Amino acid sequence: MSRFPSYRRFRGGPLSVCLLIGALSMGLFGCGAELGAETETPSESVAEAAADSPMEHAAKHLDPKYVCPMHPQIIRDEEGTCPICGMDLVKKLMDPLTGKYPEVALTSAVVQTLGVRTAAVERGTLWKYIETLGRIAYDETRLAHVHPRAAGWIESLSLRAEGEPVRAGQELAELYAPAILNAQVDFLLAQDRNAADRRRVSEDKARNILRLLDVPDDVISAIQRDGEARNRVPIRAPIDGIVTQMMARDGMYVTESSEMFTIADLSQVWVMVDIYESQIDWLAEGLSAEMRVPARPGRTWEGKVDYLYPELDPVSRTLQVRLVFENPDLALKPNMFADVVIYGGPKREVLKIPAEALIVTGEREAVVTVLGDGRFQPVDVVTGMQRGDEVEILSGLDEGDEIVVSGQFLIDSESNLQASFRRMSGVGGSGASDEDDAGDTGGGMTAGGSHAHH
């Protein structure tokens, strides 16, 4: 009869066979000892080692870790104290792959006293829309800055104050400029074919010079018709709008760099809004938007997203977005505040839960699941978008799971307390149930670090 047992006696397949061979080798020659040296006292027999599953055998020879009962993120390879609170580190061994948080059992009376309410995880549609505060601004593509084309003096100013509405072609002032007067003389000489001192400037070129000096076409035609130059030429509004800035005054000397008037067309306005970083993914140019202003109660305006600026504000961590709204009756005034809603469309077939069921601590997001028979267990989840009173769940739950929507904070706190007590008492793993703790006699929770067998 061979002294080695048959392979049929081993459980767990080839891995168990390998473990048994290692165990036999250690039993015959000693674990880590040189051939012929004195062997260690085995901790268990070969038969007992062969009866273990691969996971159980590995747990028995796993070196322990030491963790702080109050700060579980502090893990060391040897005994010591916590660098945060000074408490002694306790032994934490192999954690079985069970739930992360202990279950909490409540009687029906306690459930009723806590006012525990539950809801089912379901699939549905979440509408992506962003509510934010905006500020009305001028449409910068509809601003006109009026400069003279030649240095001169302002005479006969027609406009008297900022804020006045003007129409395109309306006369704002008259300008006397020597360069414009000289160009008129050249234009008249170019038309006089009998002039002895005719200059070498063609009629078309002389006309184009007047146009480049911003002399209106009707004034050029009048000069040609009358055969006389004009000392003063009109300065006219290029667009319809409101005069938002006026630097010109009677008798003022101006040059080409002088901005005499600024005119804003308010028939269309911009609305500038700030969007939080978490909502940027919902945005795209062309999305529809709706706006209300406190100054015009009961009215709404419809517009669209026009532009997303390329960088975030480094302080507020928000992205500036530009919206465009039509303003035909000029009811919207720049610098008004506005309540804005941007519609991003539906997101269908998402897994969602009531927002009140979510536990957010800053380090984790969790919900409390209902296991039945008065048992509850916290579960970490990964959330997506939140819209109104509903939250999208990306992972951690399945459709149809029942969760707690009222009273879940007390249950979660009780579960965390149980996990802390187990760490302080040396029970390995915070997620094992009471039955696992009671019945674990040689597995992962209490395995030691000895490497020998009886």
TIDO-397816 format. One record per residue (C-alpha): z, y, x; residue in one letter; residue number from 1. Coordinates in steps of 0.2 Angstrom, whole numbers, plus 5000, padded with zeros to 4 digits. Example, Ala and Ser with C-alpha at 12.3 -4.5 7.8 and 13.67 -1.06 7.14 Angstrom:
2
<pz 5039 py 4978 px 5062 resn A resi 1>
<pz 5036 py 4995 px 5068 resn S resi 2>
This chain:
454
<pz 5000 py 5000 px 5000 resn M resi 1>
<pz 4995 py 5017 px 5007 resn S resi 2>
<pz 5009 py 5029 px 5010 resn R resi 3>
<pz 4998 py 5043 px 5003 resn F resi 4>
<pz 4996 py 5044 px 4984 resn P resi 5>
<pz 4980 py 5042 px 4975 resn S resi 6>
<pz 4970 py 5058 px 4971 resn Y resi 7>
<pz 4971 py 5053 px 4952 resn R resi 8>
<pz 4989 py 5059 px 4953 resn R resi 9>
<pz 4985 py 5077 px 4957 resn F resi 10>
<pz 4983 py 5090 px 4943 resn R resi 11>
<pz 4973 py 5106 px 4945 resn G resi 12>
<pz 4957 py 5099 px 4953 resn G resi 13>
<pz 4951 py 5102 px 4971 resn P resi 14>
<pz 4962 py 5117 px 4974 resn L resi 15>
<pz 4978 py 5106 px 4971 resn S resi 16>
<pz 4971 py 5093 px 4983 resn V resi 17>
<pz 4970 py 5106 px 4996 resn C resi 18>
<pz 4987 py 5113 px 4993 resn L resi 19>
<pz 4994 py 5095 px 4993 resn L resi 20>
<pz 4986 py 5092 px 5010 resn I resi 21>
<pz 4994 py 5107 px 5017 resn G resi 22>
<pz 5011 py 5102 px 5010 resn A resi 23>
<pz 5009 py 5085 px 5018 resn L resi 24>
<pz 5004 py 5092 px 5034 resn S resi 25>
<pz 5020 py 5103 px 5034 resn M resi 26>
<pz 5031 py 5089 px 5028 resn G resi 27>
<pz 5024 py 5078 px 5043 resn L resi 28>
<pz 5023 py 5091 px 5057 resn F resi 29>
<pz 5033 py 5106 px 5051 resn G resi 30>
<pz 5027 py 5122 px 5044 resn C resi 31>
<pz 5021 py 5133 px 5059 resn G resi 32>
<pz 5030 py 5122 px 5072 resn A resi 33>
<pz 5022 py 5115 px 5087 resn E resi 34>
<pz 5019 py 5096 px 5088 resn L resi 35>
<pz 5035 py 5087 px 5093 resn G resi 36>
<pz 5047 py 5102 px 5088 resn A resi 37>
<pz 5061 py 5100 px 5076 resn E resi 38>
<pz 5055 py 5102 px 5058 resn T resi 39>
<pz 5063 py 5113 px 5045 resn E resi 40>
<pz 5072 py 5106 px 5030 resn T resi 41>
<pz 5060 py 5105 px 5016 resn P resi 42>
<pz 5063 py 5114 px 5000 resn S resi 43>
<pz 5055 py 5101 px 4988 resn E resi 44>
<pz 5048 py 5084 px 4989 resn S resi 45>
<pz 5029 py 5080 px 4991 resn V resi 46>
<pz 5029 py 5074 px 4973 resn A resi 47>
<pz 5036 py 5090 px 4966 resn E resi 48>
<pz 5024 py 5100 px 4976 resn A resi 49>
<pz 5009 py 5089 px 4969 resn A resi 50>
<pz 5015 py 5092 px 4951 resn A resi 51>
<pz 5014 py 5111 px 4953 resn D resi 52>
<pz 4998 py 5120 px 4947 resn S resi 53>
<pz 4989 py 5131 px 4961 resn P resi 54>
<pz 4997 py 5147 px 4953 resn M resi 55>
<pz 5014 py 5140 px 4953 resn E resi 56>
<pz 5013 py 5133 px 4971 resn H resi 57>
<pz 5006 py 5150 px 4977 resn A resi 58>
<pz 5020 py 5159 px 4968 resn A resi 59>
<pz 5034 py 5149 px 4977 resn K resi 60>
<pz 5027 py 5155 px 4994 resn H resi 61>
<pz 5024 py 5173 px 4989 resn L resi 62>
<pz 5033 py 5186 px 5000 resn D resi 63>
<pz 5044 py 5197 px 4989 resn P resi 64>
<pz 5041 py 5215 px 4986 resn K resi 65>
<pz 5055 py 5228 px 4983 resn Y resi 66>
<pz 5053 py 5242 px 4970 resn V resi 67>
<pz 5064 py 5256 px 4964 resn C resi 68>
<pz 5071 py 5253 px 4946 resn P resi 69>
<pz 5068 py 5271 px 4942 resn M resi 70>
<pz 5052 py 5275 px 4951 resn H resi 71>
<pz 5041 py 5259 px 4950 resn P resi 72>
<pz 5028 py 5267 px 4961 resn Q resi 73>
<pz 5039 py 5265 px 4976 resn I resi 74>
<pz 5035 py 5248 px 4983 resn I resi 75>
<pz 5041 py 5242 px 5000 resn R resi 76>
<pz 5040 py 5225 px 5010 resn D resi 77>
<pz 5058 py 5225 px 5014 resn E resi 78>
<pz 5075 py 5230 px 5007 resn E resi 79>
<pz 5080 py 5248 px 5007 resn G resi 80>
<pz 5083 py 5264 px 4997 resn T resi 81>
<pz 5071 py 5274 px 4986 resn C resi 82>
<pz 5065 py 5290 px 4995 resn P resi 83>
<pz 5066 py 5300 px 4979 resn I resi 84>
<pz 5082 py 5295 px 4970 resn C resi 85>
<pz 5091 py 5285 px 4984 resn G resi 86>
<pz 5094 py 5270 px 4973 resn M resi 87>
<pz 5094 py 5252 px 4981 resn D resi 88>
<pz 5077 py 5244 px 4980 resn L resi 89>
<pz 5077 py 5228 px 4970 resn V resi 90>
<pz 5066 py 5212 px 4972 resn K resi 91>
<pz 5050 py 5211 px 4963 resn K resi 92>
<pz 5041 py 5195 px 4964 resn L resi 93>
<pz 5024 py 5189 px 4957 resn M resi 94>
<pz 5020 py 5197 px 4940 resn D resi 95>
<pz 5012 py 5184 px 4928 resn P resi 96>
<pz 4996 py 5191 px 4920 resn L resi 97>
<pz 5004 py 5195 px 4904 resn T resi 98>
<pz 5005 py 5212 px 4894 resn G resi 99>
<pz 5011 py 5227 px 4904 resn K resi 100>
<pz 5025 py 5232 px 4892 resn Y resi 101>
<pz 5038 py 5222 px 4884 resn P resi 102>
<pz 5038 py 5218 px 4866 resn E resi 103>
<pz 5050 py 5227 px 4854 resn V resi 104>
<pz 5057 py 5217 px 4839 resn A resi 105>
<pz 5063 py 5227 px 4824 resn L resi 106>
<pz 5071 py 5222 px 4808 resn T resi 107>
<pz 5063 py 5227 px 4792 resn S resi 108>
<pz 5078 py 5239 px 4789 resn A resi 109>
<pz 5075 py 5248 px 4806 resn V resi 110>
<pz 5057 py 5249 px 4802 resn V resi 111>
<pz 5060 py 5257 px 4786 resn Q resi 112>
<pz 5073 py 5269 px 4793 resn T resi 113>
<pz 5061 py 5275 px 4807 resn L resi 114>
<pz 5048 py 5278 px 4794 resn G resi 115>
<pz 5035 py 5267 px 4803 resn V resi 116>
<pz 5017 py 5269 px 4797 resn R resi 117>
<pz 5002 py 5259 px 4803 resn T resi 118>
<pz 4983 py 5260 px 4802 resn A resi 119>
<pz 4969 py 5249 px 4807 resn A resi 120>
<pz 4957 py 5253 px 4822 resn V resi 121>
<pz 4940 py 5255 px 4814 resn E resi 122>
<pz 4922 py 5260 px 4819 resn R resi 123>
<pz 4914 py 5276 px 4812 resn G resi 124>
<pz 4906 py 5292 px 4816 resn T resi 125>
<pz 4913 py 5307 px 4825 resn L resi 126>
<pz 4905 py 5324 px 4824 resn W resi 127>
<pz 4904 py 5333 px 4840 resn K resi 128>
<pz 4907 py 5352 px 4836 resn Y resi 129>
<pz 4916 py 5365 px 4847 resn I resi 130>
<pz 4926 py 5378 px 4839 resn E resi 131>
<pz 4929 py 5393 px 4851 resn T resi 132>
<pz 4931 py 5412 px 4852 resn L resi 133>
<pz 4916 py 5423 px 4857 resn G resi 134>
<pz 4912 py 5441 px 4861 resn R resi 135>
<pz 4897 py 5450 px 4855 resn I resi 136>
<pz 4886 py 5458 px 4869 resn A resi 137>
<pz 4870 py 5467 px 4871 resn Y resi 138>
<pz 4854 py 5456 px 4873 resn D resi 139>
<pz 4850 py 5461 px 4891 resn E resi 140>
<pz 4832 py 5456 px 4889 resn T resi 141>
<pz 4831 py 5470 px 4875 resn R resi 142>
<pz 4838 py 5484 px 4886 resn L resi 143>
<pz 4827 py 5498 px 4892 resn A resi 144>
<pz 4831 py 5510 px 4906 resn H resi 145>
<pz 4821 py 5527 px 4906 resn V resi 146>
<pz 4817 py 5534 px 4923 resn H resi 147>
<pz 4805 py 5549 px 4927 resn P resi 148>
<pz 4790 py 5544 px 4937 resn R resi 149>
<pz 4791 py 5560 px 4947 resn A resi 150>
<pz 4804 py 5572 px 4953 resn A resi 151>
<pz 4806 py 5587 px 4942 resn G resi 152>
<pz 4817 py 5597 px 4929 resn W resi 153>
<pz 4822 py 5592 px 4912 resn I resi 154>
<pz 4817 py 5605 px 4899 resn E resi 155>
<pz 4819 py 5605 px 4880 resn S resi 156>
<pz 4831 py 5590 px 4878 resn L resi 157>
<pz 4829 py 5582 px 4861 resn S resi 158>
<pz 4843 py 5570 px 4861 resn L resi 159>
<pz 4860 py 5576 px 4861 resn R resi 160>
<pz 4873 py 5562 px 4861 resn A resi 161>
<pz 4875 py 5544 px 4865 resn E resi 162>
<pz 4875 py 5531 px 4851 resn G resi 163>
<pz 4860 py 5539 px 4842 resn E resi 164>
<pz 4847 py 5528 px 4835 resn P resi 165>
<pz 4829 py 5531 px 4841 resn V resi 166>
<pz 4812 py 5524 px 4837 resn R resi 167>
<pz 4799 py 5518 px 4849 resn A resi 168>
<pz 4788 py 5533 px 4854 resn G resi 169>
<pz 4801 py 5546 px 4849 resn Q resi 170>
<pz 4802 py 5561 px 4860 resn E resi 171>
<pz 4818 py 5562 px 4870 resn L resi 172>
<pz 4815 py 5576 px 4882 resn A resi 173>
<pz 4801 py 5586 px 4891 resn E resi 174>
<pz 4799 py 5586 px 4910 resn L resi 175>
<pz 4792 py 5598 px 4922 resn Y resi 176>
<pz 4786 py 5589 px 4937 resn A resi 177>
<pz 4774 py 5597 px 4950 resn P resi 178>
<pz 4767 py 5580 px 4955 resn A resi 179>
<pz 4762 py 5577 px 4937 resn I resi 180>
<pz 4755 py 5595 px 4936 resn L resi 181>
<pz 4744 py 5592 px 4951 resn N resi 182>
<pz 4738 py 5575 px 4944 resn A resi 183>
<pz 4732 py 5584 px 4928 resn Q resi 184>
<pz 4722 py 5597 px 4939 resn V resi 185>
<pz 4714 py 5583 px 4948 resn D resi 186>
<pz 4710 py 5575 px 4931 resn F resi 187>
<pz 4702 py 5591 px 4925 resn L resi 188>
<pz 4692 py 5593 px 4941 resn L resi 189>
<pz 4685 py 5576 px 4940 resn A resi 190>
<pz 4678 py 5579 px 4923 resn Q resi 191>
<pz 4670 py 5596 px 4928 resn D resi 192>
<pz 4653 py 5590 px 4936 resn R resi 193>
<pz 4648 py 5608 px 4939 resn N resi 194>
<pz 4663 py 5613 px 4949 resn A resi 195>
<pz 4658 py 5618 px 4967 resn A resi 196>
<pz 4675 py 5612 px 4975 resn D resi 197>
<pz 4675 py 5596 px 4965 resn R resi 198>
<pz 4687 py 5584 px 4973 resn R resi 199>
<pz 4682 py 5566 px 4978 resn R resi 200>
<pz 4692 py 5558 px 4964 resn V resi 201>
<pz 4683 py 5549 px 4950 resn S resi 202>
<pz 4688 py 5552 px 4932 resn E resi 203>
<pz 4694 py 5534 px 4929 resn D resi 204>
<pz 4705 py 5535 px 4945 resn K resi 205>
<pz 4712 py 5552 px 4940 resn A resi 206>
<pz 4716 py 5545 px 4922 resn R resi 207>
<pz 4725 py 5530 px 4929 resn N resi 208>
<pz 4736 py 5541 px 4940 resn I resi 209>
<pz 4742 py 5550 px 4925 resn L resi 210>
<pz 4746 py 5534 px 4916 resn R resi 211>
<pz 4756 py 5528 px 4932 resn L resi 212>
<pz 4765 py 5544 px 4931 resn L resi 213>
<pz 4770 py 5539 px 4913 resn D resi 214>
<pz 4760 py 5553 px 4904 resn V resi 215>
<pz 4756 py 5546 px 4886 resn P resi 216>
<pz 4738 py 5542 px 4882 resn D resi 217>
<pz 4738 py 5555 px 4868 resn D resi 218>
<pz 4743 py 5569 px 4880 resn V resi 219>
<pz 4729 py 5564 px 4892 resn I resi 220>
<pz 4717 py 5565 px 4878 resn S resi 221>
<pz 4723 py 5582 px 4873 resn A resi 222>
<pz 4722 py 5588 px 4891 resn I resi 223>
<pz 4704 py 5581 px 4892 resn Q resi 224>
<pz 4700 py 5589 px 4875 resn R resi 225>
<pz 4708 py 5606 px 4878 resn D resi 226>
<pz 4703 py 5607 px 4897 resn G resi 227>
<pz 4720 py 5614 px 4901 resn E resi 228>
<pz 4735 py 5606 px 4911 resn A resi 229>
<pz 4752 py 5606 px 4903 resn R resi 230>
<pz 4767 py 5612 px 4912 resn N resi 231>
<pz 4779 py 5600 px 4903 resn R resi 232>
<pz 4775 py 5582 px 4898 resn V resi 233>
<pz 4786 py 5572 px 4885 resn P resi 234>
<pz 4798 py 5558 px 4889 resn I resi 235>
<pz 4797 py 5545 px 4875 resn R resi 236>
<pz 4808 py 5530 px 4870 resn A resi 237>
<pz 4799 py 5514 px 4875 resn P resi 238>
<pz 4808 py 5503 px 4861 resn I resi 239>
<pz 4818 py 5504 px 4845 resn D resi 240>
<pz 4836 py 5504 px 4847 resn G resi 241>
<pz 4852 py 5513 px 4851 resn I resi 242>
<pz 4855 py 5525 px 4865 resn V resi 243>
<pz 4870 py 5517 px 4874 resn T resi 244>
<pz 4869 py 5529 px 4890 resn Q resi 245>
<pz 4863 py 5546 px 4892 resn M resi 246>
<pz 4863 py 5555 px 4909 resn M resi 247>
<pz 4850 py 5568 px 4906 resn A resi 248>
<pz 4855 py 5586 px 4902 resn R resi 249>
<pz 4845 py 5602 px 4899 resn D resi 250>
<pz 4839 py 5610 px 4916 resn G resi 251>
<pz 4845 py 5594 px 4926 resn M resi 252>
<pz 4835 py 5590 px 4942 resn Y resi 253>
<pz 4830 py 5572 px 4942 resn V resi 254>
<pz 4821 py 5560 px 4953 resn T resi 255>
<pz 4813 py 5543 px 4952 resn E resi 256>
<pz 4830 py 5535 px 4954 resn S resi 257>
<pz 4838 py 5544 px 4940 resn S resi 258>
<pz 4842 py 5534 px 4925 resn E resi 259>
<pz 4840 py 5547 px 4911 resn M resi 260>
<pz 4843 py 5536 px 4896 resn F resi 261>
<pz 4848 py 5518 px 4892 resn T resi 262>
<pz 4842 py 5511 px 4875 resn I resi 263>
<pz 4848 py 5494 px 4868 resn A resi 264>
<pz 4838 py 5485 px 4854 resn D resi 265>
<pz 4852 py 5477 px 4843 resn L resi 266>
<pz 4841 py 5467 px 4831 resn S resi 267>
<pz 4846 py 5452 px 4842 resn Q resi 268>
<pz 4863 py 5450 px 4851 resn V resi 269>
<pz 4871 py 5439 px 4863 resn W resi 270>
<pz 4887 py 5430 px 4860 resn V resi 271>
<pz 4897 py 5424 px 4875 resn M resi 272>
<pz 4909 py 5410 px 4873 resn V resi 273>
<pz 4920 py 5400 px 4886 resn D resi 274>
<pz 4919 py 5381 px 4884 resn I resi 275>
<pz 4932 py 5369 px 4891 resn Y resi 276>
<pz 4927 py 5357 px 4905 resn E resi 277>
<pz 4930 py 5342 px 4894 resn S resi 278>
<pz 4917 py 5348 px 4881 resn Q resi 279>
<pz 4903 py 5352 px 4893 resn I resi 280>
<pz 4894 py 5336 px 4890 resn D resi 281>
<pz 4892 py 5340 px 4872 resn W resi 282>
<pz 4882 py 5355 px 4876 resn L resi 283>
<pz 4863 py 5358 px 4877 resn A resi 284>
<pz 4851 py 5372 px 4875 resn E resi 285>
<pz 4844 py 5374 px 4858 resn G resi 286>
<pz 4860 py 5367 px 4848 resn L resi 287>
<pz 4863 py 5376 px 4832 resn S resi 288>
<pz 4879 py 5387 px 4831 resn A resi 289>
<pz 4888 py 5397 px 4817 resn E resi 290>
<pz 4898 py 5413 px 4818 resn M resi 291>
<pz 4910 py 5423 px 4808 resn R resi 292>
<pz 4917 py 5440 px 4813 resn V resi 293>
<pz 4934 py 5447 px 4806 resn P resi 294>
<pz 4925 py 5464 px 4803 resn A resi 295>
<pz 4913 py 5456 px 4791 resn R resi 296>
<pz 4924 py 5444 px 4780 resn P resi 297>
<pz 4914 py 5431 px 4770 resn G resi 298>
<pz 4898 py 5432 px 4780 resn R resi 299>
<pz 4891 py 5420 px 4792 resn T resi 300>
<pz 4877 py 5420 px 4805 resn W resi 301>
<pz 4867 py 5406 px 4811 resn E resi 302>
<pz 4861 py 5405 px 4829 resn G resi 303>
<pz 4858 py 5394 px 4844 resn K resi 304>
<pz 4863 py 5390 px 4861 resn V resi 305>
<pz 4852 py 5400 px 4873 resn D resi 306>
<pz 4859 py 5397 px 4891 resn Y resi 307>
<pz 4873 py 5387 px 4900 resn L resi 308>
<pz 4878 py 5396 px 4915 resn Y resi 309>
<pz 4878 py 5386 px 4932 resn P resi 310>
<pz 4896 py 5387 px 4937 resn E resi 311>
<pz 4914 py 5386 px 4930 resn L resi 312>
<pz 4927 py 5400 px 4931 resn D resi 313>
<pz 4938 py 5394 px 4945 resn P resi 314>
<pz 4954 py 5401 px 4936 resn V resi 315>
<pz 4952 py 5396 px 4918 resn S resi 316>
<pz 4941 py 5380 px 4922 resn R resi 317>
<pz 4929 py 5385 px 4908 resn T resi 318>
<pz 4910 py 5386 px 4907 resn L resi 319>
<pz 4902 py 5402 px 4900 resn Q resi 320>
<pz 4889 py 5399 px 4887 resn V resi 321>
<pz 4877 py 5411 px 4880 resn R resi 322>
<pz 4872 py 5411 px 4861 resn L resi 323>
<pz 4858 py 5421 px 4852 resn V resi 324>
<pz 4860 py 5428 px 4835 resn F resi 325>
<pz 4848 py 5438 px 4824 resn E resi 326>
<pz 4855 py 5455 px 4819 resn N resi 327>
<pz 4842 py 5463 px 4807 resn P resi 328>
<pz 4855 py 5475 px 4798 resn D resi 329>
<pz 4864 py 5479 px 4814 resn L resi 330>
<pz 4880 py 5473 px 4806 resn A resi 331>
<pz 4885 py 5465 px 4823 resn L resi 332>
<pz 4892 py 5477 px 4835 resn K resi 333>
<pz 4894 py 5474 px 4854 resn P resi 334>
<pz 4911 py 5469 px 4860 resn N resi 335>
<pz 4916 py 5462 px 4843 resn M resi 336>
<pz 4926 py 5446 px 4843 resn F resi 337>
<pz 4919 py 5431 px 4834 resn A resi 338>
<pz 4924 py 5414 px 4828 resn D resi 339>
<pz 4910 py 5402 px 4834 resn V resi 340>
<pz 4906 py 5384 px 4830 resn V resi 341>
<pz 4893 py 5375 px 4840 resn I resi 342>
<pz 4887 py 5359 px 4832 resn Y resi 343>
<pz 4883 py 5345 px 4845 resn G resi 344>
<pz 4877 py 5331 px 4832 resn G resi 345>
<pz 4885 py 5315 px 4827 resn P resi 346>
<pz 4891 py 5301 px 4838 resn K resi 347>
<pz 4890 py 5285 px 4828 resn R resi 348>
<pz 4898 py 5268 px 4829 resn E resi 349>
<pz 4912 py 5273 px 4839 resn V resi 350>
<pz 4929 py 5265 px 4839 resn L resi 351>
<pz 4942 py 5277 px 4833 resn K resi 352>
<pz 4960 py 5279 px 4828 resn I resi 353>
<pz 4970 py 5293 px 4820 resn P resi 354>
<pz 4975 py 5306 px 4833 resn A resi 355>
<pz 4993 py 5305 px 4828 resn E resi 356>
<pz 4994 py 5287 px 4834 resn A resi 357>
<pz 4991 py 5292 px 4852 resn L resi 358>
<pz 5005 py 5294 px 4865 resn I resi 359>
<pz 5000 py 5306 px 4879 resn V resi 360>
<pz 5013 py 5308 px 4893 resn T resi 361>
<pz 5002 py 5316 px 4907 resn G resi 362>
<pz 5002 py 5299 px 4917 resn E resi 363>
<pz 4995 py 5288 px 4903 resn R resi 364>
<pz 4988 py 5287 px 4886 resn E resi 365>
<pz 4995 py 5273 px 4875 resn A resi 366>
<pz 4997 py 5267 px 4857 resn V resi 367>
<pz 5009 py 5254 px 4850 resn V resi 368>
<pz 5001 py 5239 px 4842 resn T resi 369>
<pz 5008 py 5229 px 4828 resn V resi 370>
<pz 5010 py 5210 px 4833 resn L resi 371>
<pz 5017 py 5205 px 4816 resn G resi 372>
<pz 5035 py 5198 px 4811 resn D resi 373>
<pz 5043 py 5215 px 4816 resn G resi 374>
<pz 5036 py 5214 px 4834 resn R resi 375>
<pz 5027 py 5229 px 4842 resn F resi 376>
<pz 5020 py 5232 px 4860 resn Q resi 377>
<pz 5013 py 5247 px 4868 resn P resi 378>
<pz 4996 py 5246 px 4875 resn V resi 379>
<pz 4987 py 5258 px 4887 resn D resi 380>
<pz 4970 py 5265 px 4881 resn V resi 381>
<pz 4956 py 5275 px 4888 resn V resi 382>
<pz 4951 py 5289 px 4876 resn T resi 383>
<pz 4934 py 5298 px 4874 resn G resi 384>
<pz 4930 py 5313 px 4863 resn M resi 385>
<pz 4943 py 5320 px 4850 resn Q resi 386>
<pz 4937 py 5328 px 4835 resn R resi 387>
<pz 4949 py 5335 px 4822 resn G resi 388>
<pz 4962 py 5321 px 4818 resn D resi 389>
<pz 4952 py 5307 px 4825 resn E resi 390>
<pz 4951 py 5300 px 4843 resn V resi 391>
<pz 4938 py 5289 px 4851 resn E resi 392>
<pz 4944 py 5274 px 4860 resn I resi 393>
<pz 4934 py 5268 px 4875 resn L resi 394>
<pz 4945 py 5253 px 4880 resn S resi 395>
<pz 4961 py 5245 px 4876 resn G resi 396>
<pz 4959 py 5241 px 4858 resn L resi 397>
<pz 4947 py 5231 px 4847 resn D resi 398>
<pz 4941 py 5234 px 4829 resn E resi 399>
<pz 4953 py 5228 px 4816 resn G resi 400>
<pz 4969 py 5230 px 4827 resn D resi 401>
<pz 4984 py 5237 px 4818 resn E resi 402>
<pz 4993 py 5252 px 4827 resn I resi 403>
<pz 5008 py 5262 px 4823 resn V resi 404>
<pz 5004 py 5280 px 4818 resn V resi 405>
<pz 5022 py 5286 px 4814 resn S resi 406>
<pz 5038 py 5281 px 4824 resn G resi 407>
<pz 5028 py 5275 px 4839 resn Q resi 408>
<pz 5037 py 5286 px 4852 resn F resi 409>
<pz 5054 py 5278 px 4849 resn L resi 410>
<pz 5046 py 5261 px 4850 resn I resi 411>
<pz 5037 py 5265 px 4866 resn D resi 412>
<pz 5053 py 5273 px 4873 resn S resi 413>
<pz 5063 py 5256 px 4869 resn E resi 414>
<pz 5049 py 5246 px 4878 resn S resi 415>
<pz 5050 py 5257 px 4894 resn N resi 416>
<pz 5069 py 5255 px 4894 resn L resi 417>
<pz 5068 py 5236 px 4893 resn Q resi 418>
<pz 5056 py 5237 px 4907 resn A resi 419>
<pz 5068 py 5247 px 4918 resn S resi 420>
<pz 5083 py 5236 px 4914 resn F resi 421>
<pz 5072 py 5220 px 4919 resn R resi 422>
<pz 5068 py 5229 px 4935 resn R resi 423>
<pz 5086 py 5233 px 4939 resn M resi 424>
<pz 5092 py 5216 px 4935 resn S resi 425>
<pz 5079 py 5208 px 4947 resn G resi 426>
<pz 5068 py 5201 px 4933 resn V resi 427>
<pz 5050 py 5201 px 4940 resn G resi 428>
<pz 5036 py 5209 px 4930 resn G resi 429>
<pz 5039 py 5222 px 4916 resn S resi 430>
<pz 5027 py 5213 px 4904 resn G resi 431>
<pz 5035 py 5196 px 4902 resn A resi 432>
<pz 5043 py 5192 px 4885 resn S resi 433>
<pz 5060 py 5186 px 4884 resn D resi 434>
<pz 5054 py 5168 px 4881 resn E resi 435>
<pz 5045 py 5169 px 4898 resn D resi 436>
<pz 5060 py 5175 px 4907 resn D resi 437>
<pz 5071 py 5161 px 4900 resn A resi 438>
<pz 5059 py 5147 px 4903 resn G resi 439>
<pz 5053 py 5152 px 4920 resn D resi 440>
<pz 5062 py 5141 px 4932 resn T resi 441>
<pz 5050 py 5139 px 4947 resn G resi 442>
<pz 5035 py 5150 px 4943 resn G resi 443>
<pz 5029 py 5167 px 4946 resn G resi 444>
<pz 5045 py 5177 px 4941 resn M resi 445>
<pz 5058 py 5170 px 4952 resn T resi 446>
<pz 5048 py 5162 px 4966 resn A resi 447>
<pz 5056 py 5164 px 4983 resn G resi 448>
<pz 5048 py 5166 px 5000 resn G resi 449>
<pz 5053 py 5149 px 5008 resn S resi 450>
<pz 5038 py 5139 px 5014 resn H resi 451>
<pz 5046 py 5122 px 5016 resn A resi 452>
<pz 5047 py 5107 px 5004 resn H resi 453>
<pz 5059 py 5093 px 5001 resn H resi 454>
